Amino acid sequence: MITLVDMDWVAARLEAPGTLVLDIRGRMAYLRGHLRGALNLPASHLMDDGMRLHSLDRLAKLFGDVGVTPSRTVVLYDSYDGQKAAFTAWALEYLGHQDVCIMSVFYDQWQGKGREVFYKPVSPQPQTFTPQVHPGVRAAMEDVRNAEGEMLLDLRSVEEYRGQAEGDARPGHIPGAVNVVWRDLVGKDGQVLAPLADLRERLRQAGVPEKVPVISYCRVGMRAAVGYLALQQIGHPVRLYDGSYAEWAGRQGAPVER
């Protein structure tokens, strides 16, 4: 399970031998300031040009090249909305890493509190990272087609869900899915997630019964990862369909509702 940790917890462990801090923002954001000892692995690098998750071998190399090993606690931090950290944490869980943390506030709050910021890039010490795949956190298109006893949760905007937005091959949503806009799960004042009680209430209002397993999706998986993280934090069974609506709507014969 992904663990949310506060700034003090992170500050006490920067550059500790058993901890690896990853800045998963873009390279330019990293160079404008980062935590001491943090290495840069942009979350976008985990996807290919078609916005699909890379192969296991490619993911293992990407994480290994920045020093990820099963024995090191991986701490991620993000800016703005938390999509990148949530998606990277989910990817590490899928690869079998069992000690992944996300700083519970965004980098902007770290900087705004006057905490140390560094600008010089940190050179990684590559390691060999061998995935031990945990398939239970990932859903494929066939899992969605054949889902029984699972609820589909669409984390896109209301307009996308209703089929009123441009950009999709076939506007609409996967039949039977309910909609929770991912931004409604993000906290205020720079918190990665809203309070747990608020998350539970938001899902209740959307018609997601307690303990009913959920498959989260968006367009390409990033926003759905915020839903995955939120559900996991409140103890709700969830897996992520990273192919998401882009794959579903682009597949001939897959039904769409508007």
MARFI-188105 format. One record per residue: x, y, z of N, C-alpha, C in turn; residue in three letters. Coordinates in steps of 0.001 Angstrom, whole numbers, plus 500000, padded with zeros to 6 digits. Example, Ala and Ser with C-alpha at 12.3 -4.5 7.8 and 13.67 -1.06 7.14 Angstrom:
513190494310507800512300495500507800513200496700507800ALA 512850497750507080513670498940507140512900500030507870SER 
This chain:
500837498799500000500000500000500000500869501247500000MET 500475502242499234501185503515499178500949504266500481ILE 502003504860501034501916505579502297502103507072502063THR 501225507887502629501396509332502596502194509755503826LEU 503216510571503612504098510994504703504217512513504688VAL 504387513119505869504419514580505932505831515123505676ASP 505933516453505627507209517105505307508292516784506326MET 507931516757507601508939516479508632509512515074508460ASP 508641514129508138509089512745507922510078512695506772TRP 509749513395505681510640513414504517511952514108504864VAL 511889515267505523513095516039505857514061515227506705ALA 513533514381507576514384513594508468515089512450507742ALA 514643512150506523515188510990505823515900511337504511ARG 516021512621504213516719513002502988518137512466502994LEU 518503511795501944519840511213501745520168510095502735GLU 519182509572503450519431508402504298519720507206503408ALA 520626506320503802521029505194502937519869504323502471PRO 518866504151503301517767503272502936516611503968502257GLY 516790505246501893515707506021501291516154506606499958THR 515261506571498983515512507181497677514378508155497394LEU 514719509427497234513720510456496966513690510738495467VAL 512502510640494880512340510859493450511431512066493185LEU 511941512982492400511172514113491896510630513682490537ASP 509330513505490434508772512937489206508154514013488303ILE 508513515268488588508086516362487723508970516410486476ARG 508644517308485554509454517467484360510854517982484690GLY 511761517821483734513157518192483976513315519669484315ARG 512607520545483625512752521975483868512270522346485266MET 511182521755485698510689522019487053511718521559488081ALA 512330520409487845513362519882488743514544520838488843TYR 514978521376487720516138522270487707515828523626488337LEU 514550523970488443514184525227489101514151525088490615ARG 514400523889491101514459523664492539513924522308492922GLY 514654521616493807514235520284494228514728520012495637HIS 514267518925496230514704518540497565516140518036497529LEU 516819518196498647518212517739498743518307516241498461ARG 519170515889497533519402514487497214518387513865496285GLY 517367514620495900516314514049495048516811513827493626ALA 516474512681493071516777512365491680515537512613490828LEU 515754512893489570514650513233488684514296512078487757ASN 513031511651487831512487510681486877511094511161486499LEU 510965511956485425509651512458485037508661511316484813PRO 507477511452485378506465510402485242506118510129483791ALA 506239511143482944505928510960481526506837509938480868SER 508021509707481440508958508743480867508477507302481039HIS 507482507104481894506968505750482114506044505302480992LEU 505702506237480090504792505934478989505497506083477652MET 505008505342476663505562505465475325504909506629474582ASP 505226506797473317504686507921472544503174507845472383ASP 502623506669472532501177506501472445500480506609473786GLY 501222507072474810500695507246476164500244505935476789MET 500980504874476471500748503570477084501931503230477973ARG 501666502535479065502717502143479986503764501292479267LEU 505041501610479511506119500859478872506103499384479301HIS 506881498594478600507031497174478920507703497013480287SER 507588495829480851508222495556482140509731495790482082LEU 510373495339481021511819495509480901512202496980480871ASP 511435497762480120511721499193480027511491499881481364ARG 510413499553482056510133500149483361511217499772484370LEU 511623498505484345512668498057485268513959498830485046ALA 514296499103483791515512499856483500515381501308483957LYS 514221501916483689514022503309484091514167503479485596LEU 513528502603486349513623502715487803515005502300488310PHE 515560501257487715516891500836488131517944501895487860GLY 517803502618486765518790503632486405518855504782487403ASP 517764505009488150517816506058489173518053505489490565VAL 518316504185490637518721503596491907517649502896492703GLY 516489502656492114515423501960492838515807500498493054VAL 515674500030494269515836498615494602514703498234495559THR 514376496957495684513297496546496588513568496893498050PRO 514830497020498425515168497249499827515166498725500227SER 515016499620499271515042501051499583513625501628499587ARG 513316502419500600512057503149500621512089504214499529THR 511088504221498672511009505222497606510014506303498027VAL 510492507537498058509652508676498425509470509558497198VAL 508221509802496818507909510619495651507318511949496104LEU 507562512992495329506843514246495560506494514871494226TYR 505504515774494270504894516276493052504562517749493223ASP 504083518350492163503570519711492197502174519724491600SER 501403520707491969500164521097491307498965520196491582TYR 499019518924491171497791518141491257497980516700491704ASP 499206516221491783499458514884492301499298513740491332GLY 498914514024490083498721512942489121500002512139488906GLN 501107512837488728502365512171488390502849511282489532LYS 502757511795490755503191510990491902502291509770492063ALA 500987509958491937500057508836492087500311507767491026ALA 500525508203489781500748507241488704502072506499488890PHE 503117507219489292504421506579489497504361505601490655THR 503674505991491726503537505093492876502779503827492486ALA 501711504005491700500963502834491228501850501937490372TRP 502649502532489480503535501741488622504524500942489456ALA 505059501553490504505991500834491380505275499701492110LEU 504054499937492543503285498857493170503062497718492185GLU 502727498063490958502511497045489931503774496219489716TYR 504921496857489809506196496153489641506617495398490891LEU 505828495501491937506084494708493135506840495401494234GLY 507111496706494098507810497409495180506845497588496344HIS 507298497246497549506394497207498696506589498351499680GLN 507425499329499337507673500427500275507746501741499508ASP 506578502222499104506474503449498310505700504494499103VAL 506267505692499186505635506794499916505456508000498992CYS 504462508820499310504256510093498625504214511194499680ILE 504981512260499480504892513393500395503479513957500323MET 502859514170501474501437514474501533501083515896501104SER 502091516735500889501865518076500336502723518228499087VAL 502367519201498268503107519421497036504420520163497290PHE 505310520079496325506609520753496422506446522241496732TYR 505423522858496195505207524292496407505049524620497888ASP 504422523719498650504266523938500085505616523786500794GLN 506401522814500354507761522657500898508547523956500712TRP 508534524467499516509260525697499208508655526893499952GLN 507334526950500009506668528062500664506924528132502152GLY 507253527002502763507573526968504191509031527340504459LYS 509759527694503402511147528098503574512111526950503807GLY 511695525745503440512591524600503609513665524605502516ARG 514719523858502763515868523858501842515472523450500432GLU 515988524176499468515792523870498057517158523863497385VAL 517379522891496511518649522762495805518412522830494307PHE 519441523209493572519286523434492142520207522560491286TYR 521276522080491868522217521260491109521639519855490921LYS 521636519336489694521128517972489479521919516934490268PRO 521243515930490738521876514845491491522138513687490541VAL 523350513164490567523720512045489692523270510728490313SER 522554509912489558522074508641490102523181507600490192PRO 522939506601491004523809505436491094522964504238490654GLN 523050503871489376522170502828488829522280501503489575PRO 521149500851489675521048499546490308520273498619489374GLN 520290497334489695519461496376488960518149496219489694THR 517063496530489016515737496404489616514975495316488868PHE 514657494253489561513945493124488959512487493136489409THR 511542493358488506510127493423488886509608492094489426PRO 508751492186490411507977491052490914506515491464490767GLN 505974491255489576504708491871489191503562491521490145VAL 502825492575490513501630492441491355500429492751490474HIS 499879491755489775498827492000488780497520492509489366PRO 497325492347490663496054492717491273495758494196491297GLY 496751495045490972496502496487490996496217497047489608VAL 496301496194488584496148496668487209495006495930486508ARG 494199496668485772493120496072484987493383496280483506ALA 493126495253482716493243495341481267491853495517480668ALA 491814495742479372490535495974478713489593494781478887MET 490119493579478802489275492398478960488720492294480370GLU 489486492763481360488973492777482738487766493701482836ASP 487838494828482134486730495782482154485522495201481421VAL 485765494573480283484668493949479523483929492911480359ARG 484696492143481119484129491000481827483940491249483317ASN 483998492511483723483916492833485150482582492375485737ALA 482663491612486796481474491182487526481690491512488995GLU 480753492238489561480889492613490963481860493753491186GLY 482303494398490115483193495549490224482499496767489625GLU 482774497919490201482199499166489703483258499930488931MET 482842500536487822483745501361487025483624502808487473LEU 484767503434487717484797504816488179485566505660487176LEU 484868506607486566485428507498485555485882508776486258ASP 487192509064486203487761510200486922487930511439486043LEU 487368511430484852487514512572483955486538513696484334ARG 486550514741483542485628515857483778484190515423483473SER 483260516199483989481845515923483725481568515978482221VAL 482190516953481538481972517105480098482480515901479324GLU 483644515398479697484167514199479030483247513005479277GLU 482843512849480513481964511730480881480661511757480092TYR 480115512948479906478841513084479203478993513037477684ARG 480237513048477206480451513033475766480335514402475138GLY 480559515454475950480418516826475467481758517491475191GLN 482853516749475322484184517314475119484792516771473833ALA 485664517553473254486352517133472040487559516265472400GLU 488043515519471431489319514832471615489251513323471694GLY 488090512757472026487970511305472102487480510751470765ASP 487936509546470433487509508916469185485990508771469153ALA 485437508389470282483975508276470417483606508864471781ARG 483121510089471824482830510746473100481833509953473939PRO 482019510012475241481130509320476163481909508624477254GLY 481338507562477788482005506817478853481728505318478711HIS 482477504531479440482273503082479433480922502791480091ILE 480091501960479477478761501681480034478812501249481501PRO 477941501858482297477820501507483706478728502295484630GLY 479665503055484077480605503799484913479913504972485591ALA 480356505271486814479922506484487497481075507473487471VAL 480755508739487642481745509798487468482066510499488789ASN 483346510565489111483858511425490170485020512202489565VAL 484905513507489503485971514313488919487196514245489824VAL 488318513908489251489531513665490035489903514850490924TRP 489636516076490457490003517259491244489253517311492575ARG 488098516686492631487325516684493864487961515810494947ASP 488962515042494576489653514178495535490951514796496049LEU 491396515865495378492633516545495772492331517495496925VAL 493253517585497891493028518418499056493212519902498789GLY 492854520689499772493048522128499705494393522501500330LYS 494837523725500068496072524238500669497267523340500391ASP 497306522784499163498487522028498765498555520606499254GLY 497464520069499768497441518675500210497204517763499004GLN 497927516664498958497793515723497842496380515156497760VAL 495785514849498908494428514313498947493582515069499962LEU 492285515081499717491345515619500689491327514719501924ALA 490808515209503054490691514354504252489917513073503944PRO 490258512014504649489662510712504367488140510734504474LEU 487612511458505453486156511528505607485520512177504378ALA 486183513193503828485657513854502630485705512921501424ASP 486756512123501337486858511164500231485720510153500300LEU 485468509648501481484383508671501638483034509286501261ARG 482809510530501682481546511183501386481395511452499896GLU 482468511855499245482402512124497813482037510856497042ARG 482621509746497419482332508482496749480918508009497056LEU 480476508249498293479097507876498653478110508665497802ARG 478364509951497636477475510788496834477428510330495372GLN 478540509776494904478594509312493514477928507951493335ALA 477581507312494444476919506018494359477869504839494362GLY 479060505021494956480024503920495057479836503253496412VAL 479272502048496454479036501382497744480339501014498432PRO 480324501030499740481514500622500493481873499172500181GLU 483149498920500058483730497580499897483491496952498530LYS 482696497590497671482532497051496316483786497383495516VAL 484475496397494954485715496662494217485493497637493069PRO 486479498481492836486389499534491829487523499395490819VAL 487210499669489558488222499846488519488184501321488129ILE 489294502020488328489338503442487998489936503636486611SER 489396504636485893489960504960484586489763506440484313TYR 490507506982483361490314508354482882490494508316481370CYS 491418509101480842491680509009479401492919508180479122ARG 494009508441479854495239507671479642495840507154480949VAL 495149507303482074495593506684483316496090507604484405GLY 496527508810484082497116509699485086496078510166486115MET 494947510679485638493915511150486570493310509979487342ARG 493203508851486677492672507664487351493557507233488498ALA 494860507553488408495785507198489481495474507977490756ALA 494973509205490618494559509963491801493384509251492469VAL 492443508767491668491337507988492203491820506700492856GLY 492766506045492208493348504816492771493946505096494145TYR 494734506165494231495379506516495493494345506843496565LEU 493332507628496205492307508019497173491553506802497706ALA 491137505931496806490405504739497219491266503839498094LEU 492505503698497715493392502849498502493561503391499922GLN 493662504718500041493878505315501354492694505121502295GLN 491485504978501751490326504752502617489998503265502733ILE 490892502425502232490716500984502377489738500365501418GLY 489473501037500302488514500537499316489252499728498251HIS 488838498499497967489520497702496940489448498374495575PRO 490593498500494909490652499233493650491796498723492791VAL 491604498783491496492689498590490548492541499610489428ARG 493617499847488727493665500919487733493676500343486320LEU 492784500862485494492772500523484069493567501610483356TYR 494854501348483136495728502396482594495522502607481094ASP 494980501612480397494626501834478996493545502895478882GLY 492633502867479852491605503873480062490749504133478814SER 490095505296478796489101505535477754489709505659476360TYR 490954506110476275491598506215474963491661504853474292ALA 491999503823475053492035502476474496490622501971474223GLU 489734502172475185488367501650475057487650502242473847TRP 487661503558473738486937504221472656487577503962471299ALA 488865503653471302489551503393470046489421501980469549GLY 488799501095470340488660499695469967487298499452469330ARG 487316498935468135486080498678467403485192497709468173GLN 483946498070468326482979497162468976482830497376470463GLY 483703498167471080483546498440472512482409499440472705ALA 481410499100473477480246499980473607480564501263474387PRO 479866502327474033480044503631474661478687504205475019VAL 478594504819476190477370505514476602477613507018476603GLU 476545507776476316476632509238476390475506509754477264ARG 
